[in-house]
Amino acid sequence: MRRTASKTSKRSGAVNSKNPNAKSRELSAFLFLTVFLVPALSVALVSSYGFAIWIYQIIAGPPGAP
């Protein structure tokens, strides 16, 4: 039996409109990413950058110091 290009497999990344669980999981994943993960990563990135500058200034001295 030959498969045609018009048939989609169960492994495809597209959300199947006949499967409400897939849409629910996609919505849950989107909300998790936008509400928790991205803000947490943003805070972590800015905090680590500030910490790196603070450590650098402890070693090298404040800006403009002779």
VOPAGU-2260 file (C-alpha; in pm, 1 decimal, decimal comma):
REM VOPAGU-2260
SITE   aa  ch    i         X         Y         Z
SITE  MET   A    0       0,0       0,0       0,0
SITE  ARG   A    1     144,6     335,9    -104,5
SITE  ARG   A    2     116,9     646,6     105,4
SITE  THR   A    3      24,6     968,8     -62,4
SITE  ALA   A    4     143,7    1314,3      28,0
SITE  SER   A    5    -208,6    1426,2     115,6
SITE  LYS   A    6    -229,7    1194,7     416,6
SITE  THR   A    7     -70,9    1316,2     735,2
SITE  SER   A    8      93,8    1088,3     984,9
SITE  LYS   A    9      23,5    1084,4    1357,0
SITE  ARG   A   10     375,1    1211,3    1418,7
SITE  SER   A   11     329,9    1539,9    1235,3
SITE  GLY   A   12     375,8    1858,4    1435,5
SITE  ALA   A   13      49,3    2010,4    1314,4
SITE  VAL   A   14    -240,6    2014,2    1556,3
SITE  ASN   A   15    -517,9    1786,1    1442,0
SITE  SER   A   16    -852,9    1965,5    1452,0
SITE  LYS   A   17   -1025,3    1638,1    1538,7
SITE  ASN   A   18    -822,9    1598,5    1858,9
SITE  PRO   A   19    -930,0    1845,9    2129,6
SITE  ASN   A   20    -660,7    1717,4    2367,6
SITE  ALA   A   21    -389,3    1834,5    2130,3
SITE  LYS   A   22    -532,1    2186,3    2121,3
SITE  SER   A   23    -563,6    2188,5    2499,3
SITE  ARG   A   24    -201,5    2077,0    2540,7
SITE  GLU   A   25     -84,9    2337,7    2290,9
SITE  LEU   A   26    -271,3    2611,5    2477,1
SITE  SER   A   27    -130,3    2491,3    2809,2
SITE  ALA   A   28     222,4    2488,0    2668,5
SITE  PHE   A   29     179,2    2836,9    2523,6
SITE  LEU   A   30      50,0    2974,7    2853,3
SITE  PHE   A   31     332,7    2806,8    3046,0
SITE  LEU   A   32     589,9    2957,2    2811,7
SITE  THR   A   33     444,4    3308,2    2811,8
SITE  VAL   A   34     347,7    3332,0    3179,7
SITE  PHE   A   35     626,5    3142,4    3355,3
SITE  LEU   A   36     924,0    3037,7    3145,6
SITE  VAL   A   37    1002,8    3352,4    2943,4
SITE  PRO   A   38     970,7    3592,7    3240,3
SITE  ALA   A   39    1178,6    3360,8    3460,5
SITE  LEU   A   40    1450,7    3334,6    3196,2
SITE  SER   A   41    1446,3    3712,5    3145,7
SITE  VAL   A   42    1490,8    3777,4    3517,8
SITE  ALA   A   43    1765,9    3516,9    3537,0
SITE  LEU   A   44    1948,9    3666,8    3239,0
SITE  VAL   A   45    1934,4    4025,2    3367,7
SITE  SER   A   46    2029,5    3915,0    3719,4
SITE  SER   A   47    2328,4    3714,1    3600,0
SITE  TYR   A   48    2446,9    4006,9    3387,7
SITE  GLY   A   49    2420,6    4241,6    3686,6
SITE  PHE   A   50    2603,3    3990,6    3905,0
SITE  ALA   A   51    2883,0    3961,4    3648,3
SITE  ILE   A   52    2922,8    4340,3    3638,4
SITE  TRP   A   53    2923,6    4357,0    4019,5
SITE  ILE   A   54    3197,9    4091,5    4043,0
SITE  TYR   A   55    3397,9    4268,5    3772,0
SITE  GLN   A   56    3377,9    4596,9    3963,9
SITE  ILE   A   57    3492,5    4424,9    4283,5
SITE  ILE   A   58    3803,0    4303,4    4097,8
SITE  ALA   A   59    3874,7    4602,8    3870,6
SITE  GLY   A   60    3734,8    4884,9    4085,0
SITE  PRO   A   61    3451,2    5123,5    4013,1
SITE  PRO   A   62    3424,8    5294,9    3673,9
SITE  GLY   A   63    3648,0    5601,4    3645,3
SITE  ALA   A   64    3871,8    5500,5    3933,6
SITE  PRO   A   65    4242,2    5558,6    3872,4
